[in-house]
Amino acid sequence: MRSTAGSTEPTGTAARPDPAVRRFTAAERWVHRATGCLMLVCLVTAACLYLGPLAQLVGRRHVMVFVHEWSGILLPLPVLPGLFSAAFRADLRRLNRFAAYDRQWLRAVRARRRSPGARPAGKFNAGQKIYAGWIAGAVLVMMFTGLLMWFMGLLPFISRTSAIFVHDLLAWAITFVVLGHMRKAFEDPEARLGMRTGYVSRSWAEREHSRWLPDDHEGGRDRENA
């Protein structure tokens, strides 16, 4: 008798069901989606303003400028209603906390050890924590330099040329980092499922986020501090 795809039991035995584990609430997913959409609009309109051939193809430069400016200003906005969610606030605390197993995760990445046991992680692994912190800081710098370019007299001791240089350089960095984030997401269908539906399989949680796995299916207590 052959085993079926996804079976976790040896051939000839009954397959144990893989229950779902709640990973994200609706509030967490909507904050992520809204922030992602605004970031995408920022990057696309920036490309239409910065790249000559694309600018000529799209035209309507004043519209692109308007959309780019306001999508950038609104970028942190989805976080504000998210703060009313206890689950979202708990995620922010997790992202802001580095544990000993996160350093182990980074050492395993540097050594190119890919086994799940070599890369222990809580609800978010060390790479996701670094990405979240970096992108949050980058967005704030982009908003600051963008406002300096928009309101040239805001801080007279900082030249507009300097603001443009930092803004453009950081825009390229954000583009590559976001593309890397998207590539990692496309490589892990289960992670995308968790962000799309809020639920992941228990086997995936045990394999990829062994220090987080909730004690119940609704995502209550976790074992990150155990």
Sequence and secondary structure as in RCSB ss.txt:
>XXXX:A:sequence
MRSTAGSTEPTGTAARPDPAVRRFTAAERWVHRATGCLMLVCLVTAACLYLGPLAQLVGRRHVMVFVHEWSGILL
PLPVLPGLFSAAFRADLRRLNRFAAYDRQWLRAVRARRRSPGARPAGKFNAGQKIYAGWIAGAVLVMMFTGLLMW
FMGLLPFISRTSAIFVHDLLAWAITFVVLGHMRKAFEDPEARLGMRTGYVSRSWAEREHSRWLPDDHEGGRDREN
A
>XXXX:A:secstr
    TT  S TTS      EEE   HHHHHHHHHHHHHHHHHHHHHHHHH HHHHHHH  HHHHHHHHHHHHHTT
TTTHHHHTT HHHHHHHHHHT   HHHHHHHHHHHTT   GGGS  SSS HHHHHHHHHHHHHHHHHHHHHHHHH
STTSSTTS HHHHHHHHHHHHHHHHHHHHHHHHHHHT HHHHHHHHHSEEEHHHHHHH TTT  SSTT  S  TT
 
